[in-house]
Amino acid sequence: MTEMQKRMQELISREELDRAFDARFPKEMQEKLRAAKVAVAGLGGLGSNIAVMLARSGIGKLLLVDFDVVDVTNLNRQMYFIPQLGKPKTEALTELLVQINPYTEYETVCTKVTPENVKELFSEYPIVCEAFDKPDQKAMLVRELLTQCPKTTVVSGNGMAGYADTNEIRTQQMMQRLYVCGDRSTGASEGNGLIAPRVAACAAHEANKVLQVIME
């Protein structure tokens, strides 16, 4: 537990936070969410927004994995702030999350995900959100999770660039343990970059599918 997390817990008790959840979530739902463990791989535009939504939803444990640091080019769509520039994303995001829900357990790993460490990182997590930027890395993680972690459900993002109609972003079940969120066609390219609204919309689809899987 970080010092900031301790300070947040001093500001609001678990009982007080639970009462707030009780007013908005059925008790059964709250208990399932608190018992849930979810991993987020990649803490950029997708992953940082997904993690915030899951922390707000009362997920019991979040694993946050990324090797990168906060850069000025991240500020247009990612859940970071100017004073955090240069910090590892795992550290910067945890600083934010504990101010939202200090009673979630946060595990962070600052490393690059490779086929060799997928099983070690994610095999204990029933749900993994794929939130990488590059198509080849997205495909690698989905492939390795499905083959190396047979009990893991994967929620992936694909196609969220530009400012086209957000209604084109949707969630589809592609395999028994694979859901893909996005329009599956709009990639980042010259003149069609990654902009906050569609990235956040896709992140919301991923976070919502996670909640559905937990409740099912």
C-alpha positions in Angstrom: 0.0 0.0 0.0 1.3 3.4 -1.0 1.5 6.4 1.3 -1.1 8.2 -0.8 -3.4 5.2 -0.5 -3.1 5.3 3.3 -3.9 9.0 3.2 -7.0 8.4 1.1 -8.2 5.7 3.5 -7.8 8.1 6.3 -10.1 10.6 4.5 -12.9 8.1 3.8 -13.7 4.9 5.6 -14.5 1.6 3.9 -17.9 1.7 5.5 -18.7 5.2 4.1 -17.6 4.2 0.6 -19.7 1.0 0.9 -22.8 3.0 1.9 -22.3 5.0 -1.3 -22.1 1.8 -3.3 -25.1 0.4 -1.6 -27.1 3.4 -2.8 -26.2 2.7 -6.4 -25.4 -1.0 -6.8 -27.4 -4.1 -5.7 -25.6 -5.9 -2.9 -25.1 -9.0 -5.0 -23.4 -7.0 -7.7 -21.2 -5.1 -5.2 -20.0 -8.4 -3.7 -19.2 -9.9 -7.1 -17.3 -6.8 -8.2 -15.3 -6.7 -4.9 -14.3 -10.4 -5.4 -13.2 -9.8 -9.0 -9.7 -9.6 -10.3 -9.0 -7.9 -13.6 -5.7 -7.2 -15.5 -5.2 -4.2 -17.8 -2.4 -4.6 -20.3 -1.3 -1.2 -21.7 -2.1 2.0 -19.8 -2.5 4.4 -22.7 -5.7 5.9 -24.0 -7.7 2.7 -23.7 -6.1 1.2 -20.6 -5.9 4.3 -18.4 -9.6 5.0 -19.1 -10.6 1.4 -18.5 -8.8 1.3 -15.2 -10.5 4.4 -14.0 -13.9 3.0 -14.9 -13.2 -0.3 -13.2 -11.9 1.4 -10.0 -15.1 3.5 -9.9 -17.1 0.3 -10.2 -15.5 -1.3 -7.1 -13.4 -4.0 -8.7 -11.5 -5.8 -5.9 -8.1 -6.1 -7.5 -6.5 -4.5 -10.6 -3.3 -5.5 -12.2 -1.8 -2.6 -14.2 1.0 -3.5 -16.8 2.9 -1.1 -18.9 6.6 -0.3 -19.6 6.2 3.3 -20.7 6.4 6.7 -19.0 3.9 9.6 -19.3 4.7 11.8 -22.3 3.3 15.1 -23.4 1.8 13.4 -26.5 -0.4 11.3 -24.2 -2.3 14.3 -22.7 -4.8 14.5 -25.5 -6.5 11.2 -24.7 -5.0 9.5 -21.7 -5.8 9.8 -18.0 -2.7 11.7 -17.0 -1.7 15.2 -16.0 1.1 17.6 -16.7 2.8 17.2 -13.3 3.1 13.4 -14.0 5.2 13.9 -17.2 8.2 11.5 -17.1 6.7 9.2 -14.5 6.1 5.5 -15.2 2.5 5.1 -16.3 2.0 2.4 -13.7 3.0 4.8 -10.9 1.1 7.8 -12.4 -2.1 5.9 -12.9 -2.1 4.3 -9.4 -1.8 7.8 -8.0 -5.0 8.7 -9.6 -6.9 5.4 -8.9 -6.2 5.5 -5.2 -7.9 8.9 -5.1 -11.0 7.3 -6.6 -11.1 4.0 -4.7 -8.4 3.5 -2.1 -9.8 0.1 -1.1 -9.2 -1.6 -4.4 -5.9 -3.6 -4.4 -3.6 -2.3 -7.1 -0.7 -4.5 -8.4 1.6 -2.8 -10.9 4.2 -4.3 -13.2 6.5 -1.9 -15.2 7.6 -4.2 -18.0 7.2 -4.9 -21.7 4.8 -7.8 -22.4 6.3 -10.5 -24.5 5.1 -14.1 -25.4 7.6 -15.3 -22.8 6.1 -13.5 -19.9 2.4 -13.6 -20.7 1.6 -16.7 -18.6 3.6 -15.4 -15.6 1.9 -12.0 -15.7 -1.7 -12.9 -16.4 -2.5 -16.6 -15.7 -4.0 -15.8 -12.3 -6.4 -13.2 -13.7 -9.8 -14.4 -15.0 -10.3 -11.3 -17.2 -7.6 -9.4 -19.1 -8.2 -6.2 -21.0 -5.9 -5.8 -24.0 -5.2 -2.1 -24.4 -2.1 -1.9 -26.6 -1.5 0.7 -29.3 0.2 -1.3 -32.1 -1.7 -3.9 -34.1 1.1 -6.5 -34.0 1.3 -6.2 -30.2 -2.5 -6.4 -29.8 -2.5 -9.6 -32.0 0.4 -11.1 -30.0 -1.2 -10.6 -26.6 -4.6 -11.9 -27.7 -3.0 -15.0 -29.3 -0.8 -15.7 -26.3 -3.5 -15.2 -23.7 -5.9 -17.5 -25.5 -3.2 -20.2 -25.8 -1.3 -19.8 -22.6 -4.1 -18.9 -20.2 -7.0 -21.2 -20.9 -9.1 -19.9 -18.0 -8.8 -16.3 -19.0 -11.4 -14.2 -20.9 -9.9 -11.5 -23.1 -11.5 -8.2 -23.8 -9.7 -6.4 -26.7 -10.0 -3.0 -28.4 -9.7 -2.6 -32.2 -10.7 0.4 -34.3 -11.3 3.7 -32.4 -9.2 6.3 -34.3 -10.5 9.6 -35.7 -13.8 11.4 -35.0 -16.2 9.3 -37.0 -19.6 8.2 -35.6 -19.1 6.7 -32.1 -22.2 4.6 -32.8 -20.0 2.4 -35.0 -18.1 1.3 -32.0 -19.6 -1.9 -30.6 -18.8 -5.0 -28.7 -18.7 -8.4 -30.5 -17.9 -11.9 -29.2 -15.4 -13.4 -31.6 -14.7 -16.6 -29.7 -15.8 -18.2 -26.5 -13.2 -16.3 -24.5 -12.7 -13.3 -26.7 -14.6 -10.1 -27.0 -13.5 -7.3 -29.4 -14.6 -3.6 -28.8 -14.4 -1.0 -31.5 -15.4 -0.6 -35.2 -12.6 -3.0 -36.2 -11.6 -0.8 -39.2 -10.6 2.7 -38.1 -6.9 2.6 -37.3 -4.6 5.5 -36.5 -3.0 7.0 -39.7 -2.0 10.4 -41.1 -4.9 12.7 -40.8 -6.9 10.2 -38.6 -5.2 10.1 -35.2 -6.3 8.9 -31.8 -8.6 11.5 -30.2 -10.2 11.4 -26.8 -13.9 10.8 -27.5 -13.7 7.7 -29.6 -10.9 6.2 -27.5 -12.9 6.8 -24.3 -16.0 5.3 -26.0 -14.1 2.1 -26.9 -12.6 2.0 -23.3 -16.2 2.2 -21.9 -17.2 -0.7 -24.1 -14.3 -2.7 -22.7 -15.0 -1.8 -19.1 -18.7 -2.6 -19.5 -18.0 -6.0 -21.0 -15.7 -6.7 -18.1 -18.6 -6.0 -15.7 -20.9 -8.2 -17.8 -18.5 -11.1 -17.7 -18.1 -10.7 -13.9 -21.9 -10.6 -13.3 -22.5 -13.6 -15.7 
